[in-house]
Structure formats: C-alpha cells, structure tokens
C-alpha cells in the first residue's frame, strides 16, 4: 500500500479544503481556487507533469477508441477544466462529446481552444454532483484529475451512474502514490516540496499548489476507489497503474 498523508486515517468521503465547514463551502472554495489559477493552468499542467499529462489523455482516448468511433455514442467529460481531454476525445471521434465543469474561468479557456480547433465539442457549466442531464443519457463518462476534487465521492459516483445508459462505461484517471520505496520517496519529495513551490511561484497562488498534494494524499488508494465504485453499483470494475504507479485508470460498467 502507498504511504498516505497522516490525516487520511479513514476512507475519504470527498475532498477537503482547509477551513471549509461543510461540503457546500468546500465545493465553493475549490471552484474559486481553480478559477483563480485558470490563466496558468495549462502551462503548469504540462510543466509540472513533464508533459506526461498529454500522453495520459491520449491513452484514455485510445482505450475507448471503439466507442468513440460510433456516431450514435454520447460522451461526457466530467470536471473537464480547460477541455484538454474533451478535445482529445473529439479529435478523431464520431461521437457527440460534452465537457462539463463548474469553473466559468476554466470553461472560457476550453471554449476558446475548441473554437480555435474548430471542434464540435460542447461545454456546459454545472456542478458534477448535480448534473443537468436526464437519466441514461451517456454511453461513457470520463474524468481526468477532476474526480478527486469532488466534495462527496459517493454522490459523484451515483450521479455518474444515473446519467449512464445500461452498459455504459465510466473512466476515472487520478494521481496515486507509487508503491516502490525508492520511486515513492522521490515522488513524494517532488509532489510535496518541488511542485507546490514551482506551481505557487508561477501561478501566484501558493494555496492552490499546496492543496494539490494534500488532495492526492487524502484520496482513496486505487483498491479503495475500486471498492467504492462497486458499492455505487458499477460492475466489471478494474484499475491499472500507469507510469510507475503515479496515476491509475479505473474503469467500470453500469449494469
């Protein structure tokens, strides 16, 4: 098992924002935080991940290539941020792609990128815990480095399951801590010391880039998240660790 943050002693019900009194305030503070770093978000993602973030998104798109090739398929990219995954999914896709996020500032950037690429991807501003879609709308729901920021993971999984059609698939890509002792120690030093310092200096928001490693440290281990997905009603739940175990892709299917 990976080494968790000391304050993560029980399975997390959702992300925590220091000083927030409840889930509603946590959600508001997280939205404000991401809106504040939106102008430098893409730059820092690429810089701090050594551009692995692009490779991970392309890998997710390849994983669902058969579904994306269907013109009747509908796909929702949840917590889409500035739209990189939604645009990657739509680049070679015949499916209808929708990106959703609760940060207006992030979506403004996503829409500009879509317009520049002449992409048909649609972007919707809404909360992932209260999706503005009817039951059984989508064939695939993806979320890359966004699910971790939900104020309530159980409710997030329930909403995803609700909007999926029977047989529809879920894909969650999130950071996790590597299992190897040496690589794990290097990862933790980078993630907890270097990343907050560099991210804070470039973005001008030290709080946001201190929140990031804390949120990863508090997030369920891959095994724990798989159990939560099963408890939420997903079948065929699997996960795979990528890139030395620093990220994990979880997949499942609505019965």
TIGUNU-219115 format. One record per residue: residue in three letters; residue number from 1; y, z, x of N, C-alpha, C in turn. Coordinates in steps of 0.1 Angstrom, whole numbers, plus 5000, padded with zeros to 4 digits. Layout:
N
NODE;res;n;n.yy;n.zz;n.xx;ca.yy;ca.zz;ca.xx;c.yy;c.zz;c.xx
NODE;ALA;NUM;Y;Z;X;Y;Z;X;Y;Z;X
...
This chain:
255
NODE;res;n;n.yy;n.zz;n.xx;ca.yy;ca.zz;ca.xx;c.yy;c.zz;c.xx
NODE;UNK;1;4988;5000;5008;5000;5000;5000;5012;5000;5009
NODE;UNK;2;5023;4994;5004;5036;4994;5011;5043;5007;5011
NODE;UNK;3;5052;5010;5020;5059;5022;5020;5071;5021;5011
NODE;UNK;4;5072;5029;5001;5082;5028;4991;5094;5037;4995
NODE;UNK;5;5105;5035;4989;5117;5044;4990;5113;5058;4986
NODE;UNK;6;5118;5068;4992;5114;5082;4988;5117;5085;4974
NODE;UNK;7;5127;5079;4968;5130;5083;4954;5122;5075;4944
NODE;UNK;8;5112;5067;4948;5104;5059;4939;5090;5066;4938
NODE;UNK;9;5090;5077;4932;5077;5085;4931;5069;5082;4919
NODE;UNK;10;5075;5076;4909;5067;5073;4897;5070;5058;4894
NODE;UNK;11;5062;5051;4887;5064;5037;4883;5078;5035;4877
NODE;UNK;12;5085;5026;4882;5099;5024;4877;5099;5018;4863
NODE;UNK;13;5108;5023;4854;5109;5017;4841;5119;5006;4841
NODE;UNK;14;5127;5005;4851;5137;4995;4853;5146;4998;4865
NODE;UNK;15;5155;4989;4868;5163;4991;4880;5172;5003;4877
NODE;UNK;16;5177;5009;4888;5187;5020;4887;5199;5017;4895
NODE;UNK;17;5211;5019;4889;5223;5018;4896;5229;5032;4898
NODE;UNK;18;5232;5035;4910;5237;5049;4913;5249;5052;4905
NODE;UNK;19;5248;5064;4898;5259;5069;4890;5258;5064;4875
NODE;UNK;20;5250;5054;4872;5248;5050;4858;5241;5060;4850
NODE;UNK;21;5246;5063;4838;5240;5073;4829;5228;5069;4821
NODE;UNK;22;5227;5056;4818;5216;5051;4810;5214;5036;4812
NODE;UNK;23;5205;5030;4805;5201;5016;4807;5213;5007;4804
NODE;UNK;24;5221;5010;4794;5232;5002;4790;5243;5001;4801
NODE;UNK;25;5245;5013;4807;5255;5013;4818;5250;5007;4830
NODE;UNK;26;5237;5009;4833;5230;5002;4844;5232;4987;4843
NODE;UNK;27;5229;4982;4831;5230;4967;4829;5244;4962;4831
NODE;UNK;28;5254;4970;4826;5268;4966;4827;5272;4966;4842
NODE;UNK;29;5268;4976;4849;5272;4977;4863;5265;4967;4872
NODE;UNK;30;5253;4963;4869;5246;4953;4876;5252;4939;4873
NODE;UNK;31;5256;4937;4861;5263;4924;4857;5276;4923;4865
NODE;UNK;32;5284;4934;4865;5297;4934;4872;5295;4931;4887
NODE;UNK;33;5284;4938;4892;5282;4936;4907;5279;4922;4910
NODE;UNK;34;5270;4915;4903;5266;4902;4906;5278;4892;4903
NODE;UNK;35;5286;4895;4893;5298;4887;4890;5307;4888;4902
NODE;UNK;36;5308;4899;4908;5318;4901;4919;5314;4894;4932
NODE;UNK;37;5300;4892;4934;5296;4885;4946;5293;4871;4944
NODE;UNK;38;5295;4866;4932;5292;4852;4929;5297;4842;4938
NODE;UNK;39;5310;4843;4943;5315;4832;4952;5308;4831;4965
NODE;UNK;40;5302;4841;4970;5295;4841;4983;5280;4842;4981
NODE;UNK;41;5275;4842;4969;5261;4845;4966;5252;4834;4972
NODE;UNK;42;5254;4822;4971;5246;4811;4976;5245;4812;4991
NODE;UNK;43;5257;4813;4997;5258;4813;5012;5250;4825;5017
NODE;UNK;44;5251;4837;5011;5244;4848;5017;5229;4847;5014
NODE;UNK;45;5225;4842;5002;5211;4840;5000;5204;4832;5011
NODE;UNK;46;5211;4820;5014;5205;4811;5024;5205;4818;5038
NODE;UNK;47;5217;4824;5041;5218;4830;5054;5208;4842;5056
NODE;UNK;48;5208;4851;5047;5200;4863;5049;5185;4861;5047
NODE;UNK;49;5181;4851;5040;5167;4847;5039;5163;4837;5049
NODE;UNK;50;5172;4833;5058;5169;4823;5068;5164;4810;5061
NODE;UNK;51;5170;4808;5049;5167;4796;5041;5153;4796;5035
NODE;UNK;52;5146;4806;5037;5133;4807;5030;5134;4807;5015
NODE;UNK;53;5146;4811;5010;5147;4811;4995;5146;4797;4989
NODE;UNK;54;5150;4787;4996;5149;4773;4991;5134;4769;4991
NODE;UNK;55;5127;4773;5002;5113;4769;5003;5105;4776;4992
NODE;UNK;56;5108;4789;4989;5101;4796;4978;5103;4790;4965
NODE;UNK;57;5116;4786;4962;5118;4780;4949;5111;4766;4948
NODE;UNK;58;5111;4758;4958;5103;4746;4958;5088;4748;4956
NODE;UNK;59;5083;4759;4961;5069;4762;4960;5066;4766;4945
NODE;UNK;60;5075;4774;4939;5073;4777;4925;5073;4764;4917
NODE;UNK;61;5082;4755;4919;5083;4743;4912;5070;4735;4913
NODE;UNK;62;5065;4734;4926;5052;4727;4928;5040;4734;4921
NODE;UNK;63;5041;4747;4920;5030;4754;4913;5028;4750;4899
NODE;UNK;64;5039;4746;4892;5039;4742;4878;5042;4727;4876
NODE;UNK;65;5039;4719;4886;5042;4705;4885;5036;4698;4873
NODE;UNK;66;5023;4702;4870;5017;4695;4858;5024;4698;4845
NODE;UNK;67;5028;4710;4843;5035;4714;4831;5049;4707;4831
NODE;UNK;68;5056;4707;4842;5069;4702;4843;5069;4686;4840
NODE;UNK;69;5058;4680;4842;5057;4666;4840;5056;4662;4825
NODE;UNK;70;5054;4672;4817;5052;4669;4802;5066;4668;4796
NODE;UNK;71;5070;4657;4789;5083;4656;4783;5084;4665;4771
NODE;UNK;72;5073;4670;4765;5074;4679;4754;5075;4694;4758
NODE;UNK;73;5075;4697;4771;5075;4711;4775;5089;4716;4776
NODE;UNK;74;5090;4729;4772;5103;4737;4773;5101;4748;4783
NODE;UNK;75;5111;4749;4792;5110;4759;4803;5123;4767;4803
NODE;UNK;76;5121;4781;4804;5133;4790;4805;5132;4796;4819
NODE;UNK;77;5143;4795;4826;5145;4802;4839;5154;4814;4836
NODE;UNK;78;5148;4826;4837;5155;4838;4833;5162;4844;4845
NODE;UNK;79;5173;4850;4843;5181;4856;4854;5184;4845;4864
NODE;UNK;80;5189;4834;4860;5189;4822;4868;5200;4822;4879
NODE;UNK;81;5210;4832;4878;5220;4832;4888;5228;4819;4889
NODE;UNK;82;5230;4814;4900;5238;4802;4902;5229;4789;4900
NODE;UNK;83;5217;4791;4895;5210;4779;4890;5201;4772;4899
NODE;UNK;84;5198;4778;4911;5190;4770;4921;5176;4767;4916
NODE;UNK;85;5169;4777;4910;5156;4774;4906;5156;4765;4894
NODE;UNK;86;5165;4767;4884;5165;4758;4872;5168;4744;4877
NODE;UNK;87;5177;4742;4886;5179;4728;4891;5168;4723;4899
NODE;UNK;88;5161;4731;4906;5149;4726;4913;5138;4722;4904
NODE;UNK;89;5136;4730;4893;5126;4727;4883;5130;4714;4876
NODE;UNK;90;5142;4711;4874;5147;4700;4867;5147;4687;4875
NODE;UNK;91;5147;4689;4888;5149;4677;4897;5139;4666;4896
NODE;UNK;92;5126;4670;4894;5116;4660;4892;5108;4662;4879
NODE;UNK;93;5115;4668;4870;5108;4672;4857;5111;4664;4846
NODE;UNK;94;5102;4662;4837;5104;4655;4824;5106;4666;4813
NODE;UNK;95;5104;4679;4816;5105;4689;4807;5120;4693;4804
NODE;UNK;96;5122;4700;4793;5136;4705;4790;5137;4719;4796
NODE;UNK;97;5147;4720;4805;5149;4732;4813;5162;4739;4808
NODE;UNK;98;5160;4752;4806;5172;4761;4802;5173;4772;4812
NODE;UNK;99;5185;4774;4818;5187;4786;4826;5195;4796;4819
NODE;UNK;100;5192;4809;4821;5199;4820;4813;5202;4831;4823
NODE;UNK;101;5215;4836;4822;5219;4847;4830;5230;4855;4822
NODE;UNK;102;5232;4867;4825;5243;4875;4818;5256;4876;4826
NODE;UNK;103;5256;4869;4838;5268;4869;4845;5276;4856;4843
NODE;UNK;104;5287;4857;4837;5295;4845;4834;5299;4838;4847
NODE;UNK;105;5303;4846;4857;5307;4840;4870;5296;4832;4877
NODE;UNK;106;5284;4837;4876;5272;4830;4882;5270;4817;4874
NODE;UNK;107;5271;4817;4861;5268;4805;4853;5279;4795;4855
NODE;UNK;108;5291;4799;4858;5302;4789;4861;5298;4781;4873
NODE;UNK;109;5293;4787;4883;5288;4780;4895;5276;4772;4892
NODE;UNK;110;5267;4777;4884;5255;4769;4881;5259;4756;4873
NODE;UNK;111;5268;4757;4864;5272;4746;4856;5279;4735;4865
NODE;UNK;112;5287;4740;4875;5294;4731;4884;5283;4723;4892
NODE;UNK;113;5273;4731;4897;5263;4724;4905;5255;4714;4897
NODE;UNK;114;5252;4718;4884;5245;4709;4875;5253;4696;4873
NODE;UNK;115;5266;4698;4871;5275;4686;4868;5275;4677;4881
NODE;UNK;116;5276;4683;4892;5277;4675;4905;5264;4668;4907
NODE;UNK;117;5252;4674;4903;5239;4667;4905;5236;4658;4893
NODE;UNK;118;5244;4658;4883;5241;4650;4870;5228;4655;4864
NODE;UNK;119;5226;4668;4865;5214;4674;4860;5215;4677;4845
NODE;UNK;120;5204;4675;4837;5205;4678;4823;5202;4693;4820
NODE;UNK;121;5200;4701;4830;5197;4715;4828;5208;4722;4820
NODE;UNK;122;5204;4729;4809;5214;4736;4801;5214;4751;4805
NODE;UNK;123;5226;4757;4805;5227;4771;4809;5233;4779;4798
NODE;UNK;124;5227;4791;4796;5230;4799;4784;5234;4813;4790
NODE;UNK;125;5245;4819;4785;5249;4832;4789;5244;4842;4779
NODE;UNK;126;5235;4851;4783;5229;4861;4774;5221;4871;4783
NODE;UNK;127;5217;4882;4776;5210;4893;4783;5195;4890;4782
NODE;UNK;128;5188;4892;4793;5174;4889;4793;5166;4899;4785
NODE;UNK;129;5172;4910;4781;5165;4920;4772;5167;4917;4757
NODE;UNK;130;5176;4907;4755;5179;4903;4741;5181;4888;4741
NODE;UNK;131;5170;4881;4742;5170;4866;4743;5174;4860;4730
NODE;UNK;132;5183;4850;4731;5188;4844;4718;5179;4832;4714
NODE;UNK;133;5166;4834;4715;5157;4823;4711;5147;4828;4701
NODE;UNK;134;5142;4819;4693;5132;4822;4684;5118;4825;4691
NODE;UNK;135;5109;4831;4684;5096;4834;4689;5089;4820;4692
NODE;UNK;136;5081;4821;4702;5072;4809;4706;5080;4797;4708
NODE;UNK;137;5090;4798;4716;5099;4786;4719;5095;4779;4732
NODE;UNK;138;5090;4786;4742;5089;4780;4756;5074;4780;4760
NODE;UNK;139;5072;4770;4769;5058;4768;4775;5058;4776;4788
NODE;UNK;140;5069;4778;4795;5069;4785;4807;5082;4793;4808
NODE;UNK;141;5081;4805;4813;5093;4813;4816;5092;4818;4831
NODE;UNK;142;5102;4814;4839;5102;4818;4853;5114;4828;4855
NODE;UNK;143;5112;4836;4866;5123;4844;4870;5121;4847;4885
NODE;UNK;144;5131;4843;4893;5130;4844;4907;5141;4854;4912
NODE;UNK;145;5137;4865;4918;5146;4875;4923;5156;4880;4913
NODE;UNK;146;5152;4880;4900;5161;4885;4890;5154;4896;4881
NODE;UNK;147;5141;4895;4879;5134;4904;4870;5136;4919;4875
NODE;UNK;148;5136;4920;4889;5138;4933;4895;5151;4940;4890
NODE;UNK;149;5161;4933;4886;5174;4938;4882;5175;4942;4867
NODE;UNK;150;5164;4940;4860;5165;4944;4846;5165;4959;4844
NODE;UNK;151;5172;4964;4834;5173;4978;4832;5160;4984;4826
NODE;UNK;152;5151;4975;4820;5139;4980;4815;5128;4969;4816
NODE;UNK;153;5119;4971;4825;5109;4961;4828;5099;4959;4816
NODE;UNK;154;5095;4969;4809;5086;4968;4798;5093;4959;4787
NODE;UNK;155;5105;4962;4784;5112;4954;4774;5114;4940;4778
NODE;UNK;156;5117;4938;4791;5118;4924;4796;5105;4916;4795
NODE;UNK;157;5094;4922;4798;5081;4916;4796;5078;4913;4781
NODE;UNK;158;5082;4922;4773;5080;4920;4758;5088;4908;4753
NODE;UNK;159;5101;4907;4758;5109;4896;4754;5104;4883;4759
NODE;UNK;160;5099;4883;4771;5093;4870;4777;5081;4866;4769
NODE;UNK;161;5073;4875;4766;5061;4872;4758;5064;4867;4744
NODE;UNK;162;5075;4873;4738;5079;4869;4725;5083;4854;4724
NODE;UNK;163;5091;4850;4734;5096;4836;4734;5086;4826;4739
NODE;UNK;164;5075;4830;4745;5065;4821;4750;5056;4817;4738
NODE;UNK;165;5052;4804;4739;5042;4799;4729;5028;4804;4733
NODE;UNK;166;5018;4803;4724;5005;4807;4727;5000;4798;4739
NODE;UNK;167;4995;4804;4749;4990;4797;4761;5001;4795;4771
NODE;UNK;168;5014;4799;4767;5025;4797;4777;5024;4806;4789
NODE;UNK;169;5030;4802;4799;5029;4809;4812;5042;4816;4816
NODE;UNK;170;5040;4827;4824;5050;4835;4830;5049;4834;4845
NODE;UNK;171;5060;4834;4852;5060;4834;4867;5072;4843;4871
NODE;UNK;172;5068;4853;4879;5078;4862;4884;5077;4862;4900
NODE;UNK;173;5087;4858;4906;5088;4859;4921;5097;4870;4925
NODE;UNK;174;5092;4879;4933;5101;4891;4937;5098;4895;4951
NODE;UNK;175;5107;4902;4957;5105;4907;4970;5095;4919;4969
NODE;UNK;176;5088;4921;4980;5079;4933;4981;5078;4936;4996
NODE;UNK;177;5073;4948;4999;5073;4952;5013;5060;4948;5019
NODE;UNK;178;5060;4942;5031;5048;4938;5038;5038;4949;5041
NODE;UNK;179;5025;4946;5041;5015;4956;5043;5013;4959;5058
NODE;UNK;180;5015;4950;5067;5012;4952;5081;5022;4962;5087
NODE;UNK;181;5017;4971;5096;5026;4981;5101;5037;4976;5109
NODE;UNK;182;5035;4967;5119;5045;4961;5128;5055;4953;5120
NODE;UNK;183;5050;4943;5112;5058;4934;5105;5066;4942;5094
NODE;UNK;184;5059;4952;5088;5066;4960;5078;5077;4968;5084
NODE;UNK;185;5075;4973;5096;5086;4981;5102;5098;4972;5106
NODE;UNK;186;5095;4960;5110;5106;4950;5113;5113;4947;5100
NODE;UNK;187;5106;4944;5090;5111;4940;5077;5120;4951;5072
NODE;UNK;188;5116;4964;5072;5123;4975;5067;5136;4977;5075
NODE;UNK;189;5136;4975;5088;5148;4976;5096;5158;4966;5092
NODE;UNK;190;5153;4953;5091;5162;4942;5087;5168;4944;5073
NODE;UNK;191;5159;4948;5064;5163;4948;5050;5172;4960;5047
NODE;UNK;192;5170;4971;5054;5178;4983;5051;5190;4985;5060
NODE;UNK;193;5190;4979;5071;5201;4981;5081;5209;4968;5083
NODE;UNK;194;5202;4957;5087;5210;4945;5090;5215;4938;5078
NODE;UNK;195;5206;4936;5068;5211;4929;5056;5223;4935;5049
NODE;UNK;196;5223;4948;5046;5234;4954;5040;5247;4953;5048
NODE;UNK;197;5246;4954;5061;5258;4953;5070;5264;4939;5070
NODE;UNK;198;5255;4929;5071;5259;4915;5071;5264;4910;5058
NODE;UNK;199;5256;4913;5047;5260;4910;5034;5273;4916;5029
NODE;UNK;200;5274;4929;5033;5287;4936;5029;5299;4930;5036
NODE;UNK;201;5297;4927;5049;5309;4922;5056;5313;4908;5051
NODE;UNK;202;5304;4899;5048;5307;4885;5044;5312;4885;5029
NODE;UNK;203;5305;4893;5021;5309;4893;5007;5321;4901;5003
NODE;UNK;204;5324;4911;5012;5334;4921;5009;5330;4931;4999
NODE;UNK;205;5316;4932;4997;5311;4941;4987;5299;4949;4993
NODE;UNK;206;5301;4960;4999;5291;4967;5006;5281;4973;4996
NODE;UNK;207;5286;4977;4984;5278;4983;4974;5267;4974;4970
NODE;UNK;208;5270;4961;4967;5260;4951;4962;5249;4950;4972
NODE;UNK;209;5252;4949;4985;5242;4946;4995;5235;4959;5000
NODE;UNK;210;5240;4971;4995;5232;4983;4997;5223;4985;4985
NODE;UNK;211;5227;4980;4973;5219;4980;4961;5206;4972;4963
NODE;UNK;212;5207;4961;4970;5196;4951;4971;5183;4958;4977
NODE;UNK;213;5184;4964;4989;5172;4970;4995;5167;4982;4987
NODE;UNK;214;5177;4990;4981;5172;5001;4972;5165;4996;4960
NODE;UNK;215;5169;4985;4954;5163;4980;4942;5149;4975;4945
NODE;UNK;216;5147;4969;4957;5134;4964;4962;5125;4976;4964
NODE;UNK;217;5130;4986;4971;5122;4998;4974;5117;5005;4961
NODE;UNK;218;5125;5005;4950;5121;5011;4938;5113;5003;4929
NODE;UNK;219;5112;4990;4932;5105;4980;4923;5090;4983;4924
NODE;UNK;220;5082;4981;4914;5068;4983;4914;5061;4974;4925
NODE;UNK;221;5051;4980;4932;5043;4972;4941;5036;4960;4933
NODE;UNK;222;5032;4950;4940;5025;4939;4932;5014;4943;4923
NODE;UNK;223;5006;4953;4928;4995;4958;4920;5000;4964;4907
NODE;UNK;224;5011;4972;4909;5016;4979;4897;5023;4970;4887
NODE;UNK;225;5029;4959;4892;5036;4950;4883;5025;4942;4876
NODE;UNK;226;5014;4939;4882;5003;4932;4876;4997;4940;4864
NODE;UNK;227;4996;4954;4866;4992;4963;4856;5002;4963;4844
NODE;UNK;228;5015;4963;4847;5025;4963;4837;5024;4950;4829
NODE;UNK;229;5022;4939;4835;5021;4926;4828;5009;4926;4819
NODE;UNK;230;4998;4931;4823;4986;4932;4815;4989;4941;4803
NODE;UNK;231;4995;4953;4805;4999;4962;4794;5008;4956;4784
NODE;UNK;232;5016;4946;4788;5026;4939;4779;5019;4928;4772
NODE;UNK;233;5006;4925;4774;4999;4915;4766;4996;4902;4773
NODE;UNK;234;4999;4902;4786;4996;4889;4793;4982;4889;4798
NODE;UNK;235;4975;4878;4797;4962;4876;4803;4962;4868;4815
NODE;UNK;236;4951;4867;4822;4949;4859;4834;4960;4863;4845
NODE;UNK;237;4963;4875;4846;4974;4880;4855;4969;4879;4869
NODE;UNK;238;4976;4872;4878;4973;4871;4892;4986;4872;4900
NODE;UNK;239;4984;4876;4912;4996;4875;4921;4991;4871;4935
NODE;UNK;240;5001;4865;4942;4998;4860;4956;5010;4864;4964
NODE;UNK;241;5008;4870;4976;5018;4874;4985;5021;4861;4994
NODE;UNK;242;5034;4859;4996;5038;4847;5005;5046;4852;5017
NODE;UNK;243;5046;4844;5027;5055;4846;5039;5053;4860;5045
NODE;UNK;244;5040;4863;5048;5038;4876;5054;5038;4887;5045
NODE;UNK;245;5039;4885;5032;5039;4895;5022;5053;4901;5018
NODE;UNK;246;5063;4893;5022;5077;4898;5019;5081;4894;5004
NODE;UNK;247;5074;4884;4998;5076;4881;4984;5062;4880;4978
NODE;UNK;248;5062;4881;4965;5049;4879;4957;5052;4872;4944
NODE;UNK;249;5044;4862;4941;5044;4855;4929;5034;4860;4919
NODE;UNK;250;5038;4865;4908;5030;4869;4897;5029;4859;4886
NODE;UNK;251;5018;4856;4881;5016;4846;4870;5007;4852;4860
NODE;UNK;252;5009;4848;4847;5001;4853;4836;5002;4843;4825
NODE;UNK;253;4995;4845;4814;4995;4836;4803;4995;4844;4790
NODE;UNK;254;5002;4839;4780;5002;4845;4767;4990;4840;4759
NODE;UNK;255;4982;4850;4754;4971;4846;4746;4974;4841;4732
